[in-house]
Amino acid sequence: MRNIYLIIGASSDIGMAFLRSASEKHPDARFYVHYRTMSEALAALAEQLGPRMTPVQADLSVPDGVQTVISAVRETPTYLLHLPAGKLAYKRLREVEASAIKTQMYIQVYSLLELSKAILPAMAKQKYGKCAVLVSSAVGDCPPKFMTEYVTVKSALLGLTRSLAVEYAPKGVLINALSPHMVQTKFLQDMDERLLENLANADPLGRHLNPEEVSEVIEFLLSSETPIWGKNFII
C-alpha cells in the first residue's frame, strides 16, 4: 500500500516541519497539501516534490472550504494530519466574541468532522488508516486564564477526536490527538514578549517547544510503531 498523506494546515510551521521530514523519509509517498495562503517555503517544497505533491488552496473558515479539499483528493489517504488553527491571543471574557469562536469552529472542528465523514469510511474499507489531530495542552484539567475562545474550540476538537477514535478503532483506523505545550511558531507573533517569556520559564523544559519536536511525535503517531488509539499525547 502506497503512503498517501493528507495534511490540513500544511503551511503552518509544524506542517512544514512534518512535510519536509516525511517527504525525505518516504521518497515514494504522495502528499495532498492544504493551505490557505501559499508561503515561499511551501511553494519551494512544491516545486521540489513535483508530482508527488498536490497543493490544495482552501479557506476553511467558510462552509464550502472543506468541500474544496475533499473534491481535490482523488485517492484514499492512508494518513490524515489535521493542523489548522488561529493565532493565539489572551482575551478577558468581555473581549470574547461569539463570531470569533464560530470562525475557529469552522476552521478546526467542522473541517475535521466533514473530512472524517468523507475519508474515514474509505480508510475502514481498506482496513488501514492513521490520523493525528493537533489539539493543545490547554485542554488539560485546569486551563489557562484569558483563553476562553481558544480553550472552547480546542476542547470541542478533542471531544470530536475521541469520538472518532472510539468509532473507528475496531475498523483498523487509529486516531490520536496530541496536545503540545506552547510551540514557537508564527501563531504567537501577536502576543506580548514578556508574557511569552514568563510562559517559557514556567514550562518544565524552561522554553517553548520547536516545530521539529512536535513533528517527531506526529511521525510516531502515524507510524507502524503506534498500536494504540484514543490516547491524548501531551508534550
C-alpha positions, 0 to 999 in steps of 0.5 A: 500500500502506497503512503498517501498523506493528507495534511490540513494546515500544511503551511503552518510551521509544524506542517512544514516541519512534518512535510519536509521530514516525511517527504525525505523519509518516504521518497515514494509517498504522495502528499495532498497539501492544504493551505490557505495562503501559499508561503515561499517555503511551501511553494519551494517544497512544491516545486521540489516534490513535483508530482508527488505533491498536490497543493490544495488552496482552501479557506476553511473558515467558510462552509464550502472550504472543506468541500474544496479539499475533499473534491481535490483528493482523488485517492484514499489517504492512508494518513490524515494530519489535521493542523489548522488553527488561529493565532493565539491571543489572551482575551478577558471574557468581555473581549470574547466574541461569539463570531470569533469562536464560530470562525475557529469552529469552522476552521478546526472542528467542522473541517475535521468532522466533514473530512472524517465523514468523507475519508474515514469510511474509505480508510475502514474499507481498506482496513488501514488508516492513521490520523493525528489531530493537533489539539493543545495542552490547554485542554488539560484539567485546569486551563489557562486564564484569558483563553476562553475562545481558544480553550472552547474550540480546542476542547470541542476538537478533542471531544470530536477526536475521541469520538472518532477514535472510539468509532473507528478503532475496531475498523483498523483506523487509529486516531490520536490527538496530541496536545503540545505545550506552547510551540514557537511558531508564527501563531504567537507573533501577536502576543506580548514578549514578556508574557511569552517569556514568563510562559517559557520559564514556567514550562518544565523544559524552561522554553517553548517547544520547536516545530521539529519536536512536535513533528517527531511525535506526529511521525510516531503517531502515524507510524507502524510503531503506534498500536494504540488509539484514543490516547491524548499525547501531551508534550 
